[in-house]
Amino acid sequence: MRLPPRRLAIVALCCLVGAAATTASANWGADPAVRHWPQWPYPTSCGVRTFDPVAVFSTPATAELGSTPGERALRRFLRHPVIPWVPRHNWRLLYENGRTAEFVSSPLSSDPERAPESLLFERRAGHWKWTGSGPCLPASVVEGHPAVYWDLPEDHKKLTPETTQIEVNLGPGECASGKSQNKRAHPVFSELEGKLLLTIWLTPVHGAQTCVGLIEPPLKVTLPGPLGDRPLFDGGTYPPHPATARPRY
């Protein structure tokens, strides 16, 4: 059957709108963070298992269209999500085995207020079920320990090429019954493509602990040499947070 010109135009317009909607709802390429940080010295974690952030976030964010058991469980969940604010599109698979699958939404951010969502699914009694969720700031894992993020105090003196020491406020770590984070801090430096990363991890505490609010003075950290023209970043998360950016807490 041949359609009249006007109807052909309407059909063509609908096809264009549908194609645009499909394209807009899916992120078919790598996360923008990978373009800026195509290398990373540490594995990362959203709290359950570690993964290679560059490898994971270089893939298309289309896990909700996949065919693995975990991806099918994700698709079913997104049709009628228990959590109404989770995005319906642009998900990546962090890992999947025969019993567990974890996904993260897009795009990435080093700002806790803009953190993507993480969804965890587990296979129980032969069925895949959603078992947990939360914000995901992929934390660098150094020597088996997740890093804590840090910020310069708002009144910190301006960084210059001659800077050799800084003071940092540590972000929240694991519950430790009020034990000092400053005394357990281990600064680690690495350089990537002319950028200096400072990553800080804490000596872990053992046994049962309570969560106690902790207020400590800034931690003094000596740089491995004059800063020079290298921009300084917090390597505790992927992507890293610029030292000169607004404090996160």
N, C-alpha and C positions, 0 to 999 in steps of 0.2 A: 504494500500500500504506500502510495506517495503522499507525503504531508504537504499542505500548502505552506508557502514561504513564512507566514507569520508563526505557524505552529513549529516549523523547523527552528525559527529563531528562539522561541520559548524553550524548546527542548535543548538547544545548544547552550542557552544561558543557564539552565538548570544543571547541565553537565559540568559547566565551568564552576558554578557555585559549589557543587558537590565535591569536585576535585580540590578546590581551594580549601574547603572545610576539612577534607581528609588530610591534606598537606599540613594545615595549621594545627591539627590535633596530634600530629606525630613528629617527633624529632628524629629525622632519618640519619643524622650524622653524629660525629663525636661531640661530647660536651665541650663548651667553650674553654673550660679549664685546661683541657688537654692541649689546645693550641698554644696556650701560654706556658704550660708546664708539661712538655712531652717526655720528661724524665722525672723519676722520683726515687730517692734513696732508700725508702722504707716500705714495707707492707703496711696496709691500713686496715682498720676495722670499724664497723658501726656498732660493735659491742658483743658480737657473737663469734664470728670467725674472721681470719685475716684474708685479704685479697690484694691483688696488684691493681692499684687505682688507675694507672695508665691503660692497662689492658682492658679493664672493665669499662671505663668511661670513654674508650675509643670506639666502642661498639654502638650501633644504633639503639635508641631508646624505644624499642618495640617489643619488650618482653611480653606485654599483654596480648600480643598477636601470636605468641609462640605455641609449640606443640608438646613440650615436655610436661610431665605430670604437675610440676610446680607452676609452670606458666599457665596451664589450664585452670589450676586452682586460683591463681591471681585473676584471671579473666572472669571467673564466676564471682569472685569476691567483688570486683569492680562494678559488676552489673547492679548489685544491691549492697553497697558497702555499709558495714556497721558504723564506720567512722565517716560521716558525711563530707568532711572537708578534704579527703584524700583526692588527688588528681585522678581523672579517669584514663589518662593517656601518658605516654612518655616515661615508661618504666624500664629499668635495667636489672638484669639478673646478676646479683653479686656472686652467688654460688648455689649449687643444687647437688644433693646426693639422693640416695634412695629414701631418706627420711626427713630431710630438712631443705628448705629453699628460702632465700632471703632476697628481697628486691628493694630498690631505692628509686625514688622519683627524680625528675629533672627540673631545672638545672641544679648543679652544685653551688654551694656558697660557703664561705668561711665565717659568715655572720650567723650566730645562733638564731636570731629572729627570722632569718630567711632560709633556715636549714630545710633540705628536702625530707620527705617522709620515708621511713623504712618500714617494710612489711615482712613479717616472718610467718612461714607456713610449715606445718609438720604433718607427717603421715601417721595417723593413729587409727588403729583397728581397721586398717585397709583403706582409710579415707584421708584425703588431704584437707587440713583445716587451718584457718587463720588463727595464730596463737599469740601474736604480739605486734606492736608497732611503736613508733616513736621517731623523734627527729634524728637525722643522721648527719653528723659532721665527721667524715672519715678521719679517724685519729691515727696518726703515725704510730707504729709499734716499734719501739727501740729496745733491743735486747730482750724481747719478749714482754715488754711493758708498754701500755698505751701512754702516749705523751699527754701532758696537760697544756692547754693553750695559755698564752701570756699576752699582756698588753703593756705598753709604756704608760706610766701615770700621765694624767692630763697636763700636769705642770712640769713634765720632763723637759730638760733643756734640749734644744734643737740638735739633731744629729748632724755632724759635719765629717768631712774626710779625716779629721784628726781624732774622732771619737774612738776611744779604746775601752771604755767601760759604760755600761748602761744599768738602769734599774728597771725591774719589771714586776708587775703584779701578776701573780699566778691565778689561773682559773681554777674552778673546783675539781678536785681529784676524788678518789674513792673515799668512803667513810673511814675515818681513822681515829675515832674517839678523841678528837681535838689535838692530835699530834701535829707538830709543826710540818708544814709542807716545805718551807724554806730549808729546813735542816735535812730534808730527804730529797732535795732537788739535785738533778744531774744534768747540767747543760751540755749539749752536743752540737758542734758546728759542722756544717757542710756547705760547699759552694757549688752552685749549678748555673752554668752559662752567665757568669758574672754577677750572680745574686747570692747573697749570704743568708743561709738559713740557720736559725737558732731553734733547736728542738729540746724541750725539757721533759724528762721523765722523773718519776718519784720512786724511791725505794719502797717496795710494797710492804704493807703491814699484814701480820698473820693473826689468825684467830678471829673470834667474834668482835665486831667493832660497832660503835654507835655513830650516828651522823650528828656532828656538833658544828655549829657555826664557827668559822675561824676568821679572825682579822689579824693580819700580819703586815709588817712594813714591807716595802718593795724589796725584792731580792736583787743584790748587786751581782752583775755578771761581767766578767772581763772578756773582751773580744780576743780572738786569736791574733790580732794585730790591728793597726789603724783601719777604720772602716773604708777609707778611700772613697771611690765613686760607686761602690757596690750598694744597691738598695738592700735593706735588711727586712727579713720576713720571719714570721712565726712558722716554723716547720712542723708544728704540732698537728696541723690538719692539712688535708688535701681538698681544695687548693689552699696554699698558705695565705696568711693574713699579713698585709703590709704593716710594718712596725709603726709607720706614720699615720695609719688610719685611725678612725675614731675607736676608742676603747669599747670592748664588747660587753662589759658588765660594770 
